[in-house]
Amino acid sequence: MARRERPGAGGPKARPGSSRVQRSGFRAAATPGHPDTWKLEDAKARFSEVVRRARDEGPQYVTVRGEPAVAIIDVAELERLQPHEEARLPFVAFMESLYVEGLDLERDRDRGRDIDL
């Protein structure tokens, strides 16, 4: 049984300016038919090649029903893009590192407010 395309689903017949590719934040090169763009079924069938190209040539985009879905990138590139986390101190060590010995932490007794009823 032949598969019918949904109206407005994008795909090869969609005009470049009308597709969601440019509105979704993907670069314009992520359009169907571009060498770095793969249909989901092609990416699954040739996954080793997609991974090799991601490592050698840069991000590889995968589309689902003609819409950009994911990008496969090299781990080194991912680590470069992610913020570096600083080593976290345990809570007690953090509190002790604040040096609050000279800070007055006493509080005046709260007696509430006078309200006319």
MOCORSUL-V923626 format. One line per field, one symbol per residue. phi: phi as a letter, one per 40 degrees, with the letter a starting at -180 (. if undefined). psi: psi as a letter, one per 20 degrees, with the letter a starting at -180 (. if undefined). burial: 1 if it has 9 or more other C-alpha atoms within 8 Angstrom, else 0. Layout:
phi = ???
psi = ???
burial = ???
//
This chain:
phi = .ccccccgcggccccdccccdcccgccdcccdgcdcbbcdcccccbddccccccccbhdbcbbbfgbdbabbbcdccccccccccccccddcccccccfbccccbcbcccbgbcbcb
psi = pqpppqpjicahiqqhiirighhiiqqhikqqiqhjpqqghhhghlgghggghhhhiaqpqpqokippgrpprqhhgghhhqqppqppqqgghghhiimkgjpojqpqpojaqppp.
burial = 000000001110010000101100010001110001111101100010011011100111111101110001110001000000000000000100000000000000000000000
//
